[in-house]
Amino acid sequence: AKAIYEKTMGIPLYVKHFLEEVVYYDVMCYEWSWMDSKMELLPDYITAEDVEGLIYTTKLQMKKFPMEVQRIMMTMACLSNDARFTALTLKDLMANEGFLMEEDQVQTHLQHASNEGLLFVGKSTVSTISFAHEYIRRASRECMTSKEDRIGLSLRVVTSRFRKWNEQRMHRDHLMEIYGSSCSNEHQR
């Protein structure tokens, strides 16, 4: 594990590629084997000094994705890596950006990025989605061509999330006014 981390900085995409190079299935012995000699020959996939190269490589990889996948990742990148998303949240955010999709379509696009090691995606539509690494979030953000585009999208995403939060808060407050605190306690369960 230490050798893998030293070569890949723990970035899932690079861990996957690294393991594909050094682990193989030995059909004669019916077991998986590790090629120590090949591991030593492999260069570090990324060093601390090569972060910009990682971001550049990730952006190139993302450009091969369908436009919807790219836009979902760019939209997610507008908030911090600590922010967690669901397919329903992303469906709403994408609709605000003019990408009308059903929740299962969003889930399919998310799974595409997850299969490439860029996102962590749960199995159900209510699962949370997050970037596999902060560098992937940065690369997604930098896929937007200009600073104005990044700022504009960030502002729209934050405004949309605030509006949704405010609607939920107003709904809760309205229920409180009508039914009193007993409804609020029931509603929070």
C-alpha positions in Angstrom: 0.0 0.0 0.0 2.9 2.4 0.8 4.5 1.8 -2.6 1.2 2.4 -4.4 0.6 5.6 -2.4 4.2 6.8 -3.2 3.6 6.3 -6.9 0.1 7.7 -7.1 -0.5 10.1 -4.1 -3.6 8.0 -3.5 -5.5 9.3 -6.5 -7.9 6.6 -7.5 -7.4 7.1 -11.3 -3.7 6.6 -10.9 -4.0 3.8 -8.4 -6.2 2.0 -11.0 -3.6 2.5 -13.8 -0.8 1.5 -11.5 -2.4 -1.8 -10.5 -3.3 -2.6 -14.1 0.5 -2.4 -14.8 1.8 -4.5 -11.9 -1.0 -7.0 -11.0 -1.9 -9.9 -13.3 -3.9 -13.1 -13.2 -1.6 -16.2 -13.5 -3.8 -18.7 -15.3 -1.4 -21.5 -14.6 -1.6 -21.1 -10.8 -5.2 -19.7 -10.8 -4.2 -16.7 -8.7 -3.4 -13.0 -8.9 0.3 -12.1 -8.9 2.3 -9.0 -8.3 5.3 -8.1 -10.5 7.8 -6.6 -8.1 10.4 -6.1 -10.8 8.0 -4.2 -13.0 6.9 -2.0 -10.1 10.4 -0.7 -9.6 10.6 0.2 -13.3 7.4 2.2 -13.3 7.8 5.9 -12.8 5.9 7.8 -10.2 2.5 8.6 -11.7 2.6 11.9 -9.9 5.0 13.7 -7.6 4.2 16.6 -5.4 5.8 18.9 -8.0 3.6 17.6 -10.8 0.2 18.7 -9.6 -0.3 21.0 -12.6 0.5 18.0 -14.9 -2.1 16.0 -13.1 -4.7 18.7 -13.5 -3.8 19.0 -17.2 -4.0 15.2 -17.7 -7.4 15.1 -15.9 -8.8 17.9 -18.1 -7.7 16.0 -21.2 -9.4 12.9 -19.9 -12.6 14.8 -19.1 -12.7 16.3 -22.6 -13.3 12.7 -23.9 -16.5 12.4 -21.7 -20.0 13.3 -23.0 -20.8 17.0 -22.6 -23.3 16.2 -19.8 -20.7 14.5 -17.7 -18.3 17.4 -18.2 -21.0 19.9 -17.2 -22.0 17.9 -14.1 -18.4 17.8 -12.9 -17.9 21.5 -13.6 -21.1 22.3 -11.7 -20.0 20.2 -8.8 -16.6 21.9 -8.8 -18.3 25.2 -8.0 -18.6 24.2 -4.4 -15.9 22.9 -2.0 -14.9 19.3 -2.1 -16.6 18.9 1.2 -19.9 19.6 -0.4 -21.9 16.4 -1.0 -24.4 16.0 -3.9 -27.2 13.6 -4.7 -28.4 12.8 -8.2 -31.6 14.8 -7.5 -29.6 17.9 -6.4 -27.5 17.6 -9.6 -30.6 17.1 -11.7 -32.0 20.4 -10.4 -28.7 22.2 -10.8 -28.3 20.9 -14.4 -31.9 22.0 -15.2 -30.9 25.6 -14.1 -28.0 25.4 -16.6 -30.3 24.2 -19.5 -29.4 20.5 -19.3 -32.8 18.8 -18.8 -32.2 15.2 -17.6 -34.1 12.6 -15.6 -32.6 11.6 -12.3 -31.6 8.1 -13.8 -29.8 9.9 -16.6 -27.8 12.0 -14.2 -27.0 8.8 -12.3 -25.7 7.2 -15.5 -23.5 10.2 -16.2 -22.2 10.1 -12.7 -21.4 6.4 -13.0 -19.4 7.1 -16.1 -17.1 9.5 -14.2 -17.0 7.1 -11.3 -15.9 4.2 -13.5 -12.9 6.4 -14.6 -12.0 6.9 -10.9 -12.9 10.6 -10.8 -16.0 10.5 -8.6 -17.2 8.5 -5.6 -20.8 7.6 -6.4 -23.1 5.5 -4.2 -25.3 2.8 -5.7 -28.6 4.5 -5.1 -30.0 7.8 -6.3 -30.1 9.1 -2.7 -26.4 8.4 -2.2 -24.0 11.2 -2.0 -21.5 12.0 -4.8 -18.1 13.6 -4.3 -14.9 14.0 -6.1 -12.3 11.3 -5.7 -9.6 13.9 -5.0 -9.3 17.6 -4.6 -7.1 17.8 -7.8 -10.0 16.3 -9.8 -12.3 19.0 -8.5 -9.7 21.6 -9.5 -9.3 20.1 -12.9 -13.1 20.2 -13.4 -13.2 23.8 -12.4 -10.5 24.7 -14.7 -12.3 23.1 -17.7 -14.3 26.2 -17.8 -12.5 28.4 -20.3 -12.5 31.7 -18.6 -12.5 33.2 -15.1 -15.9 34.9 -15.9 -17.4 31.5 -16.8 -16.2 30.0 -13.5 -17.5 32.9 -11.5 -20.8 33.0 -13.3 -21.4 29.3 -12.9 -20.3 29.4 -9.3 -22.7 32.3 -8.6 -25.6 30.4 -10.2 -24.9 27.2 -8.3 -24.6 29.0 -5.0 -27.7 31.1 -5.6 -29.7 28.0 -6.6 -28.6 26.1 -3.5 -29.4 29.1 -1.3 -32.8 29.5 -2.9 -33.6 25.8 -2.3 -32.4 26.0 1.3 -34.5 29.1 1.8 -37.6 27.5 0.4 -37.2 24.5 2.7 -36.6 26.9 5.7 -39.7 28.9 4.7 -41.8 25.8 4.4 -40.7 24.6 7.8 -41.4 28.0 9.3 -44.8 28.1 7.6 -45.7 24.7 9.1 -44.6 26.0 12.5 -46.9 29.0 12.2 -49.9 26.8 11.3 -49.4 23.8 13.5 -47.0 25.0 16.2 -43.9 23.3 17.5 -45.5 19.8 17.5 -45.5 19.8 13.7 -41.9 21.0 13.6 -40.8 18.1 15.7 -42.8 15.6 13.6 -41.5 17.2 10.4 -37.8 16.9 11.5 -38.1 13.1 12.1 
